[in-house]
Amino acid sequence: MNHQSKLPDVGTTIFTVMSALANEYSAINLSQGFPNYPSSQKLNDLVTNAMNNGYNQYAPMAGNLDLRLVIAHKYELLYKSTYHPEKEITVTAGATQAIYTIISAFVRPNDEVIIFKPAYDCYQPAIELNGGKTISIQLSAPNYNVNWDEVASKVSSKTKMIIINTPHNPSGTIWSKDDMLQLQKLTKDTDIIVLSDEVYEHIVFDEAQHQSTCLFNDLKQRSFITASFGKTFHNTGWKIGYCCAPDYLMYEFRKVHQFNVFSVNHPAQKGIADYMQDESTYLGLNTFFERKRDLFLSLISESRFKFQPSKGTYFQVLDYSEITDEYDVDFAKRLTKEFKIASIPLSVFNENSKDDKVLRFCFAKTDDTLIQAANVLKHI
């Protein structure tokens, strides 16, 4: 049988490729974005308690109500912004499912969706599967600043959605208040929906403030926020996330969500809800990861890699242009095979595989792992 692929240009993701190489060559794996230390024992115990107390059947379609209430409280606490727990918050199977469902609910054939590259790799396939057209805006190392005149020039009557991501994976940069005001101004009095991927909202450094779309009233009225407990609580394998949006948008989201997954892992939802009653579980993350970033960067400060300290996320981009002029994918593979350290090349997230000679390293690792990795990088 000869079926035409709906995603003809998609192969194996770079994350799978690099993690497989890391395993094959017994390399230190700073490629894929997952911690190599355990999630909280208290959280694990609370999920176990939820199982033992009968939370083993379907959760409500929108999510366990205790969890939606604690999410609503978080937005009031951090942003003084209100999302109605029954109508405006939905728990999802990770942020990626939320993103896919948002795109599926709103993007029709020939609609245009603006994304900023380097872009996380789930955005474009979801747009294309729904018949939409991706309009890419390429950002450049090392600052990855947005040229808002360029963005304005790409907006047209066909623009259905703009996808943003701050703190930004893979670059580790954050958007400023001015960026958000420019986005608000650009979308005001339009029907454009904003999809704001905020999975690293709790990982912002140097006393900066995360600029959530919900802080900007007009922007909030047209925006979805997607978030991830896997990123927040060091358990990416649980695949629990959520999204927030005004009720008229969430109403359409849930139409798709109920036939996509319907509901997600109930005991994990209940355990997380109980865990988040203590606000320090998420308020302490900035400090936790800033210390890891600083440890990693201090250890490689005398290496030949150049860098600007990550402003958010648990990723650090390193510029290797003083070491070699190899294509970044080739260099990343050679580092894994010869030096036993795995990273992610950024060109795979760029338009036309633009190569800025930079690699992304994950520092959500134990201190021992970061020390070992730095010892390798210092000698390259």
Secondary structure, 3 states (H helix, E strand, C coil): CCCCCCCCCCCCCHHHHHHHHHHHCCCEECCCCCCCCCCCHHHHHHHHHHHHCCCCCCCCCCCCHHHHHHHHHHHHHHHCCCCCCCCCEEEECHHHHHHHHHHHHHCCCCCEEEEEECCCCCHHHHHHHCCCEEEEEECCCCCCCCCHHHHHHHCCCCEEEEEEECCCCCCCCCCCHHHHHHHHHHHCCCCCEEEEECCCCCCECCCCCCCCHHHCHHHHCCEEEEEEHHHHCCCHHHCCEEEECCHHHHHHHHHHHHHHCCCCCHHHHHHHHHHCCCCHHHHCHHHHHHHHHHHHHHHCCCCCCECCCCCECCEEEEECCCCCCCCHHHHHHHHHHHHCEECEEHHHHCHHHCCCCEEEEECCCCHHHHHHHHHHHCCC
